[in-house]
């Protein structure tokens, strides 16, 4: 899967947990929780959905590595298939 495909999957899941933002452009370099005003529960739901979709579990110790769309895309790309 390419980085663009991974990014598309992440955005689809963001729209699932925050449907009020559907159709909006998700800023690549802004903190996802702050820019979309989602709480930690919804952020955890996002990571759980992405684990199911992409097969990559993000441990709590790595949460700081998936804080933006760009970081999240890079993280999943690096950890897929491991």
Backbone bond lengths (Angstrom), bond angles and torsions (degrees), N, CA, C in turn:
res aa  C-N    CA-C-N  psi(-1)  N-CA   C-N-CA  omega(-1)  CA-C   N-CA-C  phi
1 X - - - 1.452 - - 1.539 108.38 -
2 X 1.318 116.18 134.49 1.470 120.38 -179.74 1.534 110.83 -79.75
3 X 1.326 115.45 165.05 1.466 119.44 177.23 1.525 111.00 -60.85
4 X 1.317 117.91 -37.79 1.473 120.87 178.90 1.528 110.81 -63.46
5 X 1.331 117.24 -40.59 1.469 120.81 178.14 1.533 110.72 -66.12
6 X 1.333 116.07 -40.24 1.466 120.45 177.49 1.523 109.64 -62.97
7 X 1.321 116.10 -46.61 1.467 120.63 179.48 1.527 110.72 -58.73
8 X 1.318 117.12 -41.49 1.471 121.50 178.68 1.528 110.56 -61.78
9 X 1.330 117.43 -42.40 1.471 121.38 178.58 1.533 110.60 -63.65
10 X 1.331 116.55 -41.13 1.465 120.73 179.05 1.525 109.91 -62.41
11 X 1.329 116.58 -45.94 1.472 120.76 -179.81 1.526 110.62 -62.57
12 X 1.328 117.15 -41.14 1.467 120.45 177.14 1.523 110.65 -58.68
13 X 1.323 117.13 -42.15 1.462 120.67 179.84 1.526 111.29 -70.41
14 X 1.322 117.52 -35.34 1.470 120.58 175.72 1.519 109.60 -60.30
15 X 1.338 116.73 -43.92 1.462 120.43 179.05 1.529 111.57 -65.09
16 X 1.339 117.05 -29.45 1.466 120.35 177.37 1.526 110.95 -67.70
17 X 1.335 116.85 -42.37 1.462 119.02 -176.94 1.524 112.79 -87.14
18 X 1.328 116.24 -18.54 1.472 120.46 178.59 1.529 108.70 -135.31
19 X 1.352 117.00 68.25 1.466 120.61 -174.14 1.525 113.96 -61.01
20 X 1.327 117.11 -21.40 1.462 119.45 178.25 1.530 112.19 -66.13
21 X 1.333 117.11 -13.48 1.467 121.23 179.03 1.530 112.57 -101.52
22 X 1.332 117.01 1.25 1.463 120.03 -178.14 1.521 110.25 -58.02
23 X 1.321 114.99 133.82 1.451 120.98 -179.47 1.520 112.80 91.40
24 X 1.334 116.81 -17.14 1.461 120.26 177.09 1.530 109.21 -81.32
25 X 1.308 116.08 152.08 1.451 120.01 173.94 1.527 108.25 -77.12
26 X 1.318 116.18 132.18 1.460 121.22 178.65 1.535 107.47 -89.52
27 X 1.330 117.83 119.74 1.465 119.64 -179.83 1.530 110.79 -60.91
28 X 1.329 116.67 132.78 1.461 120.49 -175.16 1.519 113.78 -75.52
29 X 1.321 116.98 -31.05 1.461 119.79 -172.40 1.518 114.05 -114.36
30 X 1.323 116.89 15.70 1.461 120.72 177.52 1.523 109.01 -106.73
31 X 1.313 115.58 148.11 1.451 120.90 177.85 1.531 109.02 -56.27
32 X 1.318 116.39 124.80 1.468 121.76 -176.02 1.525 111.70 -61.16
33 X 1.320 116.62 -45.88 1.465 119.07 -177.48 1.525 111.13 -63.69
34 X 1.318 117.20 -43.74 1.468 119.49 -178.39 1.525 112.11 -72.42
35 X 1.330 117.37 -45.51 1.467 119.23 -175.42 1.524 112.36 -67.81
36 X 1.337 117.26 -31.57 1.465 120.70 -179.82 1.525 112.32 -100.26
37 X 1.325 115.64 -2.93 1.468 121.39 -179.89 1.530 111.59 54.84
38 X 1.339 115.27 49.83 1.464 119.86 175.42 1.530 108.00 -108.27
39 X 1.317 115.11 147.11 1.458 119.00 -178.45 1.534 110.70 -86.42
40 X 1.317 115.37 176.39 1.464 120.49 -176.29 1.531 111.69 -64.17
41 X 1.332 117.70 -31.61 1.467 120.70 177.14 1.527 110.53 -62.08
42 X 1.338 117.37 -46.28 1.465 120.55 179.33 1.524 111.13 -68.29
43 X 1.325 116.81 -34.81 1.462 120.14 176.95 1.532 109.94 -63.46
44 X 1.319 116.79 -42.98 1.459 120.84 177.37 1.533 110.70 -63.87
45 X 1.328 117.06 -39.57 1.472 120.35 175.75 1.528 111.06 -61.24
46 X 1.333 116.28 -38.09 1.470 120.85 177.27 1.525 110.04 -61.94
47 X 1.331 116.79 -48.57 1.468 120.13 -179.24 1.526 111.59 -64.26
48 X 1.336 117.53 -36.47 1.466 121.43 177.66 1.525 110.55 -65.44
49 X 1.325 116.78 -44.28 1.472 121.18 178.77 1.523 110.62 -63.33
50 X 1.325 116.69 -39.81 1.470 120.01 179.30 1.531 111.13 -69.14
51 X 1.324 116.73 -33.51 1.461 119.93 175.08 1.526 109.35 -61.29
52 X 1.327 116.71 -45.20 1.462 120.68 179.24 1.529 111.31 -65.70
53 X 1.320 116.53 -39.15 1.470 122.03 -176.53 1.534 112.50 -75.74
54 X 1.334 116.26 -42.82 1.464 120.62 -171.80 1.524 113.82 -110.09
55 X 1.329 117.37 -9.56 1.455 120.46 177.52 1.519 114.71 75.36
56 X 1.333 117.00 24.99 1.469 121.29 179.00 1.521 108.65 -123.72
57 X 1.323 115.13 120.11 1.458 119.86 176.46 1.524 108.76 -92.04
58 X 1.320 116.21 132.93 1.464 121.35 178.63 1.525 107.72 -102.39
59 X 1.341 117.56 110.33 1.460 118.90 178.27 1.532 110.57 -69.20
60 X 1.313 115.86 154.57 1.460 120.75 -177.98 1.528 111.92 -54.46
61 X 1.319 116.81 -33.25 1.469 120.64 -179.74 1.530 112.57 -65.76
62 X 1.338 117.41 -16.32 1.472 121.69 -179.48 1.530 113.36 -103.01
63 X 1.326 118.71 3.73 1.460 120.67 -176.72 1.522 112.32 -55.58
64 X 1.321 117.75 -34.29 1.468 120.11 -179.50 1.525 111.43 -68.37
65 X 1.329 117.56 -17.59 1.465 121.94 179.60 1.526 112.62 -85.81
66 X 1.328 117.19 -6.11 1.468 121.26 -178.62 1.531 110.36 -125.93
67 X 1.317 116.57 37.85 1.466 121.16 -174.60 1.525 114.12 -84.06
68 X 1.338 117.56 -22.01 1.465 121.44 178.16 1.524 108.89 -122.46
69 X 1.309 116.54 165.56 1.468 120.51 177.76 1.521 110.45 -60.56
70 X 1.327 116.77 -42.96 1.470 120.54 179.71 1.530 111.22 -63.08
71 X 1.333 116.56 -47.06 1.468 119.81 179.58 1.521 111.07 -63.58
72 X 1.328 116.30 -40.36 1.458 120.65 -179.46 1.531 110.25 -63.83
73 X 1.320 116.89 -44.08 1.463 121.24 178.51 1.523 110.48 -60.14
74 X 1.329 116.40 -47.09 1.468 120.71 179.28 1.528 111.23 -62.14
75 X 1.317 116.94 -42.20 1.473 121.63 -178.80 1.524 110.41 -61.82
76 X 1.325 116.71 -50.05 1.477 119.09 -178.34 1.523 111.27 -66.39
77 X 1.317 117.77 -37.80 1.464 120.78 178.14 1.532 110.40 -62.10
78 X 1.319 116.43 -40.76 1.461 120.77 -178.07 1.536 112.93 -72.06
79 X 1.337 116.60 -27.71 1.465 119.74 -173.58 1.530 114.22 -103.91
80 X 1.306 118.52 -5.63 1.472 119.86 179.25 1.526 109.57 -70.03
81 X 1.310 114.99 137.10 1.461 120.18 177.49 1.509 114.49 80.98
82 X 1.318 117.12 8.50 1.472 119.15 178.70 1.498 110.76 -92.03
